[in-house]
Amino acid sequence: MKNLTIGFIGLGNMGAPMAANLAKAGHKLRGYDVAGTTAEGVEAVADIEAAAKGADVVITMLPNGSILRQVAAQAIAHMAQGALFIDCSTVDVESARNTSQAAENAGILAVDAPVSGGIGGASGGTLTFMAGGTEAAFAKAKPLFDIMGQKAVHCGDAGAGQAAKICNNMILGATMIATCEAFALADKLGLDRERMFDVVSTSSGYSWSMNAYCPAPGVGPKSPADNGYTPGFAAELMLKDLGLSQQAAEVVDADTPMGALALELYKRFVDEEDGKGRDFSAMLPRFEKRSRNG
């Protein structure tokens, strides 16, 4: 593909390395972040207009749906017809659909494409993109996804990417809690953690939380647990995603008791315990300290 002019809005822990990877691939990047952060190979600009005006593509990585709607409205107003708007934030489905409709009304292609893979995936270019939008929009975005990640799945129409992301992370939140509970139980039963891992990782308890992101330090592949639970994916981000899953479940009247309980536990962990600023797998030391009655 030809080298593109890309406006990238939101250069935080995820956005900055994603933008840097696009710049390394030869694209011209103009970046804007309200906090003034920058990224390697990316020209820092003063505002959203400067990032969006004349860009072939605008990519956003933002904290929530409300901010996305505001940023998208400003960016779309300065984009040319036929340009592409890609949002990689994790937001509510309604905000994703609202943004897509605003882009479509302006003659702009749009894709909602939240990611999985964390900071490591963003830096290494190994993210997974879950994309919603038209076939034409996805086809135009795919070469950029291939630079920033290792897999991109077209999940359906506008909002489908967000739907896939929140369903995925509802599973992840619940399975991480179950994995941490199991290690804490194994400890109290006198079972060696390494032997626990060897059994479960090759048995029916197999999961990504156990096999790829084990919450027990020194067990399995290297994970945030081996770095004092410094976040690869922060507990407060898991709390946000579980909140989005329950918001969506309420809208469509879906019964999700495990998702609701996971939300409740992460809310307590972040708001009342020591979870804020720690990796979401730090649920393990939480359970280690607790008895059956608290």
Steps between C-alpha positions, in 0.01 A plus 500: 500500500609860446628704790211678668458814704355383831369712785528315830306640796575356844868422555481322834651167604325323213468772237862616503659164405224433245569835334876438514459167319304669222772765468770229484309342212543821299173681557493870585361536852357812662420443865295686758442425865332729752779416749768606254654153467684406181621188321812406308484606134174689552468874434332664801221740402308756703142375476248258351451712190872493421504121539193443284520759222620346176557158661426184305427326829424616855551250783382559856591325826294665774381433857122480458199542274420856604849621405487297178179673393650843563830426326334326207266794439797737479716269288227407253423868441852541357535173308455465125230282350626147440750518788499233771428539873619214723421497870711256705360602839291264710166677542129424521333359189267800467789747483667288233181495292445871552853576378461274199174668404655847533784394272264344247292821491818689408599255226778346709570130552505386863618196694468434873800284580577445869812297570622213712862443594585775748802727507733218396287426195486868407879531520571174323239546227319183605156636589173337402242737349126432530344709226150624424398688186437448131703260287647797311610676820655183641686429175651849508599466866640146478853591377537733800375231738765269349771748602371557852393144572510134413129441444192699398151350499210670323224432753211666316332838465571814703530421871580132445865552588406649836249220560772239440747681726269529799386136469866391481598704804201385702634146452854617584396676821303202626765242409778702663302512824442122483870441427608713797247329728632161392863589577401638841305181573789284379734686738275425796472136395880478496527451123821626335424782257726366224331161518159672503598685182635185334169320559253779423684645198473162325157400629143621476580806714713638214440869432689807378502629858680186614718410202610835356454747787538292813429711812748302715855643501768267366250262345443460126606758240616839625204722593431816706497277808878468452536878510314577822169517310602814312212533254499335163124552523401707802227386739315829445489429124353159568246670726411737217454215250290295738284807555452530124402134479233540766375824343458314170338202674245732658413659165432164333361327812772230515547293816871525591537410869870409481578823316306695761686330787837561331408869471410512869828336606719723281311808619576406861862418410559836327289732716541355850808279498845542340412417141527844341821531299568126512458235233160330490672171590590647842173342610721207608672676795155635587360149539816377676430746784133414538313231687165354403322768704711795389 
